[in-house]
């Protein structure tokens, strides 16, 4: 088996892509006819923002259940495991590729790597964001869109994303929030090959003390704690959405032996890999 160097290539067979390969931005109602089996856990290679206008439902984002209620917004970033049970929930989905950030600077994709995907918005804020989503949907439904009309839609999205970034950053300083968001993005994308704090400090051109302080301020956890948490999370994701054996998962995650893989899992979860895999599958039965 070929050795893969990134989680993006590893699980391509289980990753959902946008159904319109030529579009960077797609707006759909929550109950649209999915081109994939949405009733099974899956992971996207794109960002998805979910706006709940009415009704109720439940969804799982990286194994944690979230009730869906009127006036809520959820942000899901690429790679997260997702399952939505729509029930009576109605609203809109905003789906967009990472490439779109080239057109909405100074925002960058890592600004959307939030520690909590759930936003409980006040009615005024929700109505404003929902109205922008509806305007985007109207724009994108027009045939033969002009380049300026497409940029207009991107501008509406930019307002939504800036609002979310502001709401998420209320408890941290702008500098710390930027560092933490960038770190979460990098660790999510590099967890297969980079496990040392020094690796991320070097990539971010940041001192260990500064990054550690930002992470402790935001989460009460050290940088190393968060790296280990991300690795455990990726292991759980692979247990659920990949067909790899435990030995193959250990190999793909660059553990030097299956024994060390088992020791890591036992140390950080209290379970053996087989027990952890069974517990993950049980959540989605």
Secondary structure per residue as TSV (DSSP state, phi and psi in degrees):
chain	resnum	aa	ss	phi	psi
A	1	X	-	360.0	135.5
A	2	X	-	-68.9	140.9
A	3	X	-	-82.4	123.8
A	4	X	-	-98.7	143.1
A	5	X	-	-104.3	0.5
A	6	X	-	-148.4	150.4
A	7	X	H	-67.4	-20.8
A	8	X	H	-65.1	-40.9
A	9	X	H	-83.9	-27.4
A	10	X	H	-60.3	-43.3
A	11	X	T	-113.6	30.5
A	12	X	G	-58.4	-30.7
A	13	X	G	-68.8	-18.7
A	14	X	G	-113.0	10.1
A	15	X	E	-102.1	132.5
A	16	X	E	-86.6	132.4
A	17	X	-	-109.6	160.0
A	18	X	-	-61.6	138.1
A	19	X	S	-72.6	-10.4
A	20	X	-	-115.8	88.9
A	21	X	T	-61.2	-20.7
A	22	X	T	-89.9	-3.4
A	23	X	-	-110.8	138.8
A	24	X	S	-90.0	-18.2
A	25	X	E	-138.8	129.6
A	26	X	E	-135.1	135.2
A	27	X	E	-116.4	129.0
A	28	X	E	-137.4	151.6
A	29	X	E	-68.9	154.6
A	30	X	T	-56.6	-36.3
A	31	X	T	-93.3	25.1
A	32	X	S	-69.5	155.9
A	33	X	-	-72.8	98.3
A	34	X	-	-59.7	142.1
A	35	X	S	-81.0	3.6
A	36	X	S	-134.7	171.1
A	37	X	-	-79.1	93.0
A	38	X	T	-74.5	-7.9
A	39	X	T	-85.9	0.9
A	40	X	S	-116.0	149.1
A	41	X	-	-57.1	139.8
A	42	X	E	-150.9	171.4
A	43	X	E	-135.9	143.1
A	44	X	E	-95.0	158.1
A	45	X	S	-103.5	17.3
A	46	X	S	-136.7	166.8
A	47	X	E	-81.5	147.8
A	48	X	E	-140.0	127.4
A	49	X	E	-111.6	128.6
A	50	X	E	-112.9	123.0
A	51	X	E	-111.6	119.4
A	52	X	E	-95.6	107.5
A	53	X	E	-84.0	-34.9
A	54	X	E	-159.6	168.4
A	55	X	S	78.0	-170.6
A	56	X	-	-138.5	164.1
A	57	X	E	-177.7	-172.2
A	58	X	E	-143.9	147.5
A	59	X	E	-142.3	156.1
A	60	X	E	-113.1	127.2
A	61	X	E	-123.7	113.1
A	62	X	T	49.7	49.9
A	63	X	T	77.4	-2.9
A	64	X	E	-102.2	129.8
A	65	X	E	-80.1	141.2
A	66	X	E	-132.7	125.1
A	67	X	E	-74.2	140.3
A	68	X	E	-104.1	125.9
A	69	X	-	-136.0	162.5
A	70	X	T	-54.3	135.1
A	71	X	T	87.5	6.9
A	72	X	E	-97.1	156.9
A	73	X	E	-133.3	140.4
A	74	X	E	-126.5	139.6
A	75	X	E	-117.0	124.3
A	76	X	E	-121.9	126.8
A	77	X	-	-104.1	162.8
A	78	X	T	-55.2	137.1
A	79	X	T	98.3	-20.9
A	80	X	-	-71.8	144.1
A	81	X	E	-82.5	132.0
A	82	X	E	-136.2	141.8
A	83	X	E	-147.9	124.4
A	84	X	E	-116.2	128.3
A	85	X	E	-105.7	100.4
A	86	X	-	-66.8	-38.6
A	87	X	T	50.5	-117.8
A	88	X	T	-100.0	3.3
A	89	X	-	-63.0	136.7
A	90	X	E	-131.3	149.1
A	91	X	E	164.2	-153.7
A	92	X	E	-129.3	149.5
A	93	X	E	-112.0	129.4
A	94	X	E	-108.4	115.2
A	95	X	E	-118.1	130.7
A	96	X	E	-152.5	150.8
A	97	X	-	-85.9	157.5
A	98	X	G	-59.1	-32.4
A	99	X	G	-58.5	-24.9
A	100	X	G	-63.1	-24.1
A	101	X	G	-65.8	-14.7
A	102	X	G	-64.8	-21.3
A	103	X	G	-105.5	-1.3
A	104	X	S	-130.2	35.7
A	105	X	T	-61.3	149.0
A	106	X	T	-88.5	3.1
A	107	X	-	-59.5	143.9
A	108	X	-	-127.4	159.7
A	109	X	G	-58.4	-33.1
A	110	X	G	-70.3	-12.1
A	111	X	G	-66.5	-14.9
A	112	X	G	-100.8	8.5
A	113	X	-	-88.3	79.4
A	114	X	-	-87.4	147.8
A	115	X	S	-71.5	-26.4
A	116	X	-	-125.7	119.8
A	117	X	-	-78.6	-7.6
A	118	X	E	-99.3	130.7
A	119	X	E	-123.7	118.6
A	120	X	E	-98.6	102.3
A	121	X	-	-94.8	150.3
A	122	X	-	-71.2	154.9
A	123	X	H	-54.6	-38.8
A	124	X	H	-65.8	-45.0
A	125	X	H	-65.6	-44.1
A	126	X	H	-61.3	-47.1
A	127	X	H	-60.1	-38.3
A	128	X	H	-64.0	-48.3
A	129	X	H	-67.1	-37.6
A	130	X	H	-66.7	-38.7
A	131	X	H	-61.7	-40.5
A	132	X	H	-63.8	-40.3
A	133	X	H	-63.8	-40.3
A	134	X	H	-64.6	-39.3
A	135	X	H	-65.2	-38.8
A	136	X	H	-62.1	-44.5
A	137	X	H	-60.7	-41.9
A	138	X	H	-63.1	-42.6
A	139	X	H	-61.6	-48.2
A	140	X	H	-72.4	-19.2
A	141	X	T	-78.6	-11.9
A	142	X	S	-75.6	135.3
A	143	X	T	-75.7	149.4
A	144	X	T	53.5	52.6
A	145	X	-	-60.8	137.6
A	146	X	-	-76.7	157.4
A	147	X	H	-55.3	-37.8
A	148	X	H	-67.0	-35.5
A	149	X	H	-66.6	-37.9
A	150	X	H	-64.5	-44.1
A	151	X	H	-62.8	-33.8
A	152	X	H	-62.3	-42.7
A	153	X	H	-62.3	-41.1
A	154	X	H	-63.0	-33.7
A	155	X	H	-67.3	-39.2
A	156	X	H	-60.2	-44.9
A	157	X	H	-62.4	-39.1
A	158	X	H	-59.5	-40.6
A	159	X	H	-62.7	-41.8
A	160	X	H	-62.2	-46.3
A	161	X	H	-68.3	-38.7
A	162	X	H	-63.2	-40.4
A	163	X	H	-60.4	-44.7
A	164	X	H	-64.7	-42.1
A	165	X	H	-61.8	-40.8
A	166	X	H	-64.5	-44.0
A	167	X	H	-63.6	-40.9
A	168	X	H	-70.7	-29.9
A	169	X	G	-90.9	9.5
A	170	X	G	-61.3	-32.4
A	171	X	G	-93.3	-2.0
A	172	X	S	-129.7	160.5
A	173	X	-	-70.1	154.8
A	174	X	H	-54.7	-40.5
A	175	X	H	-65.6	-45.1
A	176	X	H	-67.1	-40.2
A	177	X	H	-62.2	-41.3
A	178	X	H	-62.8	-45.7
A	179	X	H	-61.7	-46.2
A	180	X	H	-64.9	-44.2
A	181	X	H	-62.0	-43.7
A	182	X	H	-64.3	-41.2
A	183	X	H	-63.7	-45.8
A	184	X	H	-59.5	-39.6
A	185	X	H	-64.7	-46.6
A	186	X	H	-65.7	-42.4
A	187	X	H	-68.1	-34.2
A	188	X	H	-64.3	-37.2
A	189	X	H	-85.5	-18.6
A	190	X	H	-120.4	10.1
A	191	X	T	-63.6	-21.9
A	192	X	T	-70.3	-28.0
A	193	X	T	-124.9	-16.1
A	194	X	-	-125.5	117.7
A	195	X	-	-124.0	-3.7
A	196	X	-	-95.7	141.1
A	197	X	H	-57.8	-39.6
A	198	X	H	-60.2	-32.5
A	199	X	H	-59.9	-45.1
A	200	X	H	-75.7	-35.2
A	201	X	H	-61.9	-39.2
A	202	X	H	-68.0	-44.0
A	203	X	H	-62.7	-33.3
A	204	X	H	-96.5	-2.6
A	205	X	T	52.6	52.1
A	206	X	-	-136.8	145.3
A	207	X	-	-74.0	154.2
A	208	X	H	-57.4	-45.5
A	209	X	H	-62.2	-41.1
A	210	X	H	-67.5	-44.5
A	211	X	H	-67.6	-40.8
A	212	X	H	-62.7	-41.7
A	213	X	H	-62.8	-41.6
A	214	X	H	-64.5	-42.6
A	215	X	H	-68.9	-39.5
A	216	X	H	-65.8	-37.8
A	217	X	H	-66.5	-38.6
A	218	X	H	-81.9	-39.3
A	219	X	H	-125.1	-10.0
A	220	X	S	71.7	23.3
A	221	X	-	-133.1	152.9
A	222	X	-	-78.9	167.4
A	223	X	H	-59.5	-44.2
A	224	X	H	-64.3	-38.5
A	225	X	H	-56.1	-45.9
A	226	X	H	-69.1	-34.8
A	227	X	H	-63.8	-45.1
A	228	X	H	-65.4	-38.5
A	229	X	H	-62.8	-40.8
A	230	X	H	-65.8	-38.1
A	231	X	H	-66.2	-42.5
A	232	X	H	-62.2	-41.3
A	233	X	H	-62.6	-43.0
A	234	X	H	-66.2	-36.3
A	235	X	H	-60.7	-45.5
A	236	X	H	-63.5	-40.4
A	237	X	H	-59.5	-45.8
A	238	X	H	-67.3	-35.4
A	239	X	H	-58.2	-32.7
A	240	X	H	-88.9	-45.3
A	241	X	H	-106.3	-4.5
A	242	X	-	-109.9	161.6
A	243	X	-	-102.6	13.3
A	244	X	-	-73.3	149.3
A	245	X	-	-75.9	168.4
A	246	X	H	-60.0	-39.7
A	247	X	H	-64.2	-41.6
A	248	X	H	-67.8	-38.2
A	249	X	H	-64.0	-43.4
A	250	X	H	-58.8	-41.5
A	251	X	H	-66.3	-46.0
A	252	X	H	-66.8	-28.9
A	253	X	T	-87.5	9.0
A	254	X	T	65.9	30.1
A	255	X	-	-77.2	141.6
A	256	X	S	-77.1	-11.0
A	257	X	-	-159.5	157.7
A	258	X	H	-66.5	-29.9
A	259	X	H	-63.4	-43.8
A	260	X	H	-68.4	-33.6
A	261	X	H	-60.7	-46.3
A	262	X	H	-64.3	-39.6
A	263	X	H	-63.4	-42.9
A	264	X	H	-61.5	-48.2
A	265	X	H	-61.4	-45.2
A	266	X	H	-63.8	-40.1
A	267	X	H	-65.1	-39.8
A	268	X	H	-97.1	-10.3
A	269	X	H	-127.1	-17.1
A	270	X	S	79.9	3.4
A	271	X	S	-122.4	155.3
A	272	X	-	-74.6	162.8
A	273	X	H	-54.9	-41.3
A	274	X	H	-64.8	-40.5
A	275	X	H	-67.4	-40.4
A	276	X	H	-65.5	-42.0
A	277	X	H	-60.7	-43.0
A	278	X	H	-64.1	-38.9
A	279	X	H	-68.5	-34.8
A	280	X	H	-67.6	-46.2
A	281	X	H	-63.8	-34.0
A	282	X	H	-64.0	-33.5
A	283	X	H	-59.4	-35.6
A	284	X	T	-101.8	10.3
A	285	X	-	-69.4	360.0
